[in-house]
């Protein structure tokens, strides 16, 4: 059921119906937190979707908090040297770039680059 809310919210976000998207993401997130707990990996997609709604509306502080939660979940679930963790870090860097916090964005992009080099090295 929660995936259904999320799928409809994704469509609303993509069609710039942000208020409706936010409402559905928040409903699914609240239910998911109740079922699985606030740090459950199952919340990742909901958190990312809602963060995108906030980012697209230049509500950067709200988006930052959600991207940070996703990053924390990824670090706990996969560790710091995993491609999903690097992707979450990149999402946060992109937010900072859009927010014109270029020093923060650069720092995170450098961390992403370092992580990806180490991850690629493990695959060789």
PEGIKA-V919704 format. One record per backbone hydrogen bond with DSSP energy under -0.5 kcal/mol. NH is the residue of the N-H (numbers start at 1). CO is the residue of the C=O. Records with the same first field share a line. If there is no record, write none. Layout:
NH=CO, CO
//
This chain:
5=1
6=2
7=3
8=4
9=5
10=6
11=7
12=8
13=9
14=10
15=11
16=13
17=12
18=16
21=17
22=18
23=19
24=20
25=21
26=22
27=23
28=24
29=25
30=26
31=27
32=28
33=29
34=30
35=31
36=32
37=32, 33
40=37
43=40
44=41
47=43
48=44
49=45
50=46
51=47
52=48
53=49
54=50
55=51
56=52
57=53
58=55
59=54
60=58
63=59
64=60
65=61
66=62
67=63
68=64
69=65
70=66
71=67
72=68
73=69
74=70
75=71
76=72
77=73
78=74
79=74, 75
82=80
86=82
87=83
88=84
89=85
90=86
91=87
92=88
93=89
94=90
95=91
96=92
97=93
98=94
99=95
100=97
101=96
102=100
105=101
106=102
107=103
108=104
109=105
110=106
111=107
112=108
113=109
114=110
115=111
116=112
117=113
118=114
119=115
120=116
121=117
122=118
123=119, 120
124=120, 121
//
